């Protein structure tokens, strides 16, 4: 059984503060790491897909890094806004065809106005 | 781009009844996936299609579950003789190519409650 672990499980952050959270995974058999943002009653929104060790991706105030050798990825949010409140999921693609993702249980982020 | 569309969005059914969910993927996406999410867990893979061919099924997919994608476009997921343990959100997703690093796009999900 593959364990993709996310920490913390939940997080409360004051509006305007920056924050980060972690996705950990076994470093072997890695092909791709996906980050999603999932707001209640909406579809999971794809944020990043990373495949190479050392990858860094950025989308507005959100960025992510990847370390495949040690098996972790960080997601950073700069200057948190209320609309950042969501569950952030990471998922591991284990196979070249990318057809099956193994998800973590997510980090529930709440921004306090 | 209308995104991945799922319906119904919510379904309440009595134990023992059959239910069917439909997924319309993003146009021209040749890969279609079904996932299931229960409370407190991340989505779990159920099955996926490459065009009309069902290429993999999870052990989670008991013989009461069947998925089809007859023309390589929309897909249906049928659950026969529903049980309370089937209560979950069923998510559909699609992607364009069978290449690692491609984005997989999800629908809003279909909530199933079995009473």
Interface residues (C-beta under 8 A of the other chain):
Chain A: X4 X31 X32 X34 X36 X41 X42 X43 X44 X46 X49 X50 X51 X89 X91 X93 X95 X96 X97 X98 X99 X100 X101 X102 X103 X104 X105 X106
Chain B: X3 X4 X31 X33 X35 X40 X41 X42 X43 X44 X45 X48 X50 X55 X56 X91 X95 X98 X99 X100 X101 X102 X103 X104 X105 X106 X107 X108 X109
